[in-house]
Amino acid sequence: MSKFEPKLPPGFDWRTITPDDSPMGLPDVEASPVYRDLGSAKLEEGDPAFDFDLPLYDFSEGTRVETGRRFRLQSVAANRPVALIFGSYT
């Protein structure tokens, strides 16, 4: 077994989670240097974050309402420290 082969439970068949029309299966993705590179961090602690610009919404009434304002990371980070938290709450 190569070091890049996925470690799957005995008897697990990756085809059960791969669409029939998929050009690649899980072993192909796991073995691909391109896909392995996508999962590798390119930033180090202290590196500047990439700038982004997003619309701001008001959720105070329980629904999304456009405010017409925008959030741009670079303009906020220029004035004070900013913490970015990435996660899934599902």
DAGI-V613763 format. One record per backbone hydrogen bond with DSSP energy under -0.5 kcal/mol. CO is the residue of the C=O (numbers start at 0). NH is the residue of the N-H. If there is no record, write none. Layout:
# DAGI-V613763
co & nh
CO & NH
CO & NH
This chain:
# DAGI-V613763
co & nh
1 & 4
5 & 7
8 & 11
11 & 13
12 & 15
13 & 16
14 & 17
18 & 21
24 & 28
25 & 29
26 & 30
27 & 31
28 & 31
31 & 35
32 & 36
33 & 37
34 & 38
35 & 38
36 & 39
43 & 46
51 & 72
53 & 70
55 & 66
56 & 58
57 & 64
58 & 61
62 & 64
64 & 57
68 & 55
69 & 71
70 & 53
70 & 72
71 & 74
71 & 75
72 & 76
73 & 77
75 & 78
75 & 79
81 & 83
82 & 84
83 & 85
